[in-house]
Amino acid sequence: MKPDVQEITLHTSGRLSRLLVGQSHDQLDRYLPEGKTVMITDDHLWDLYPALFKGKPTIRMGTGEKVKTLQTVEKIYRELIDLEADRSTFLVGVGGGIVCDVTGFVASTYMRGVSFGFVSTTLLSQVDASVGGKNGVNLGGYKNMVGVFNQPAFVICDCDMLSTLPTAERLSGLAEVVKHGLIGDAGLFAFLEENVAEARSLARTAALRMVSDSITLKSAVVTRDEREAGERRILNFGHTLGHALEKVCGISHGEAVSAGMMFAVHLSVARNLIPRTAADRIEALLADLGLPLRIDARPEELLDALRRDKKREEDRLFFVLLNRIGKAVVVPLMMDEVARELGIYYT
Ligand SMILES: NC(=O)c1ccc[n+]([C@@H]2O[C@H](COP(=O)([O-])OP(=O)(O)OC[C@H]3O[C@@H](n4cnc5c(N)ncnc54)[C@H](O)[C@@H]3O)[C@@H](O)[C@H]2O)c1
């Protein structure tokens, strides 16, 4: 084992999940139970890391949101039946958030549920998607409409695998790391400010710190509120407008979250929750990491997308704002206030 490997445990609903930060994917066998294992991955990972699948039955799926569907789930069920997988079979998802979300859903439903684990291979899935037990697929153009809460037995976060990540995928993960610093870890935020180049290039030491601090924060939040009845909502910081931007402008998740966080920062300044100097620090860090601060969009279109947000409650939308760097607060905003601030911010 590498000397800098760290194990964080997540306890929820009587289950224990082992989160292994910095562990190498070639140590996978140590975490597998006796008996049959089936691997699930996407075509990219299959091509990039062939040794990981050698000698293990592997089910492959395509890539991108378009394959995160019930059709893919059914295809995997059928392949599991062909492989004679039974209730004692262990499933391992190897990939980013899409493979992990699909694998977790398949494992939770195949034969009423089998055990599963992940080798998480993108920064976004290591700091966010593979931790917290949300599994599911998209339906009819709506993201993550069908799913379950269920924790994997383990998640291997091999930071060395991040070296093959394309830039857009790095940026998506970095946006989530900044989010974690802003909502709950001022120390992580300061670390990013002081180590921008290392963070941006995902140098091993910086990657380990970002993944470990993010997982520690997210695990603590999820332990207190697994099913998003309250506190877990702070993890949506930047995502309310972010999802609208993603939909309206067709930009990447990371770009959308970054610009969405800046709008939430604008709202926080407008409500005198944080000073302008804090907003300037946040803006500087996002820009230094190569993330966009603002995306050109028409406020009316964004408002329309926000009205269709599944988290809207009648005339109110819950926005996550900042009390300070490292502390988030969930605030219900009336739609007309959102409309007014969008108008101010986007002119
Ligand atoms: N379950 C949750 O709590 C949660 C949280 C956040 C996001 N998500 C979901 O995660 C998904 C996005 O995840 P993602 O950003 O990891 O995307 P992804 O899974 O689509 O991976 C992005 C791309 O990178 C490739 N890739 C993966 N690892 C690689 C590596 N090491 N080297 C080179 N290429 C690699 C993949 O093949 C894919 O083409 C979304 O569907 C989102 O809804 C889930």
The ligand as an SDF file (V2000), in Angstrom:
LIG
                    3D

 44 48  0  0  0  0  0  0  0  0999 V2000
  -24.4210   10.2640   -7.2310 N   0  0  0  0  0  0  0  0  0  0  0  0
  -24.0760   11.5010   -6.9090 C   0  0  0  0  0  0  0  0  0  0  0  0
  -24.1210   11.9100   -5.7510 O   0  0  0  0  0  0  0  0  0  0  0  0
  -23.5810   12.3960   -7.9990 C   0  0  0  0  0  0  0  0  0  0  0  0
  -22.9680   13.6150   -7.6660 C   0  0  0  0  0  0  0  0  0  0  0  0
  -22.4700   14.3990   -8.7040 C   0  0  0  0  0  0  0  0  0  0  0  0
  -22.5970   13.9820  -10.0140 C   0  0  0  0  0  0  0  0  0  0  0  0
  -23.2140   12.7960  -10.2890 N   0  0  0  0  0  0  0  0  0  0  0  0
  -23.3530   12.3240  -11.6590 C   0  0  0  0  0  0  0  0  0  0  0  0
  -22.0510   12.0850  -12.1860 O   0  0  0  0  0  0  0  0  0  0  0  0
  -22.1270   12.1590  -13.6020 C   0  0  0  0  0  0  0  0  0  0  0  0
  -20.9090   12.8790  -14.1100 C   0  0  0  0  0  0  0  0  0  0  0  0
  -19.7680   12.1730  -13.6860 O   0  0  0  0  0  0  0  0  0  0  0  0
  -18.3360   12.4330  -14.3480 P   0  0  0  0  0  0  0  0  0  0  0  0
  -18.1100   13.8870  -14.4630 O   0  0  0  0  0  0  0  0  0  0  0  0
  -17.3770   11.6160  -13.5830 O   0  0  0  0  0  0  0  0  0  0  0  0
  -18.5670   11.9740  -15.8270 O   0  0  0  0  0  0  0  0  0  0  0  0
  -18.3680   10.5980  -16.6320 P   0  0  0  0  0  0  0  0  0  0  0  0
  -18.6380    9.4460  -15.7860 O   0  0  0  0  0  0  0  0  0  0  0  0
  -19.1730   10.7730  -17.8570 O   0  0  0  0  0  0  0  0  0  0  0  0
  -16.8450   10.6440  -17.0350 O   0  0  0  0  0  0  0  0  0  0  0  0
  -16.4130   11.6720  -17.8790 C   0  0  0  0  0  0  0  0  0  0  0  0
  -15.6150   11.1390  -19.0690 C   0  0  0  0  0  0  0  0  0  0  0  0
  -14.2930   10.8790  -18.6090 O   0  0  0  0  0  0  0  0  0  0  0  0
  -13.9070    9.5490  -18.9870 C   0  0  0  0  0  0  0  0  0  0  0  0
  -13.0040    9.0860  -17.9450 N   0  0  0  0  0  0  0  0  0  0  0  0
  -13.3280    8.6170  -16.7360 C   0  0  0  0  0  0  0  0  0  0  0  0
  -12.2310    8.3910  -16.0040 N   0  0  0  0  0  0  0  0  0  0  0  0
  -11.1830    8.6830  -16.7990 C   0  0  0  0  0  0  0  0  0  0  0  0
   -9.7770    8.6380  -16.6160 C   0  0  0  0  0  0  0  0  0  0  0  0
   -9.2240    8.2960  -15.4470 N   0  0  0  0  0  0  0  0  0  0  0  0
   -8.9980    9.0170  -17.6500 N   0  0  0  0  0  0  0  0  0  0  0  0
   -9.5500    9.4080  -18.8350 C   0  0  0  0  0  0  0  0  0  0  0  0
  -10.8580    9.4830  -19.0570 N   0  0  0  0  0  0  0  0  0  0  0  0
  -11.6670    9.1200  -18.0510 C   0  0  0  0  0  0  0  0  0  0  0  0
  -15.1920    8.7800  -19.0970 C   0  0  0  0  0  0  0  0  0  0  0  0
  -15.0470    7.6710  -19.9400 O   0  0  0  0  0  0  0  0  0  0  0  0
  -16.1330    9.8380  -19.6710 C   0  0  0  0  0  0  0  0  0  0  0  0
  -15.9930    9.9130  -21.0550 O   0  0  0  0  0  0  0  0  0  0  0  0
  -23.4280   12.8580  -13.9420 C   0  0  0  0  0  0  0  0  0  0  0  0
  -24.3190   11.9420  -14.5270 O   0  0  0  0  0  0  0  0  0  0  0  0
  -23.9720   13.3330  -12.5910 C   0  0  0  0  0  0  0  0  0  0  0  0
  -25.3730   13.3150  -12.5400 O   0  0  0  0  0  0  0  0  0  0  0  0
  -23.7030   11.9930   -9.3120 C   0  0  0  0  0  0  0  0  0  0  0  0
  1  2  1  0
  2  3  2  0
  2  4  1  0
  4  5  1  0
  4 44  2  0
  5  6  2  0
  6  7  1  0
  7  8  2  0
  8  9  1  0
  8 44  1  0
  9 10  1  0
  9 42  1  0
 10 11  1  0
 11 12  1  0
 11 40  1  0
 12 13  1  0
 13 14  1  0
 14 15  2  0
 14 16  1  0
 14 17  1  0
 17 18  1  0
 18 19  2  0
 18 20  1  0
 18 21  1  0
 21 22  1  0
 22 23  1  0
 23 24  1  0
 23 38  1  0
 24 25  1  0
 25 26  1  0
 25 36  1  0
 26 27  1  0
 26 35  1  0
 27 28  2  0
 28 29  1  0
 29 30  1  0
 29 35  2  0
 30 31  1  0
 30 32  2  0
 32 33  1  0
 33 34  2  0
 34 35  1  0
 36 37  1  0
 36 38  1  0
 38 39  1  0
 40 41  1  0
 40 42  1  0
 42 43  1  0
M  CHG  2   8   1  16  -1
M  END
$$$$
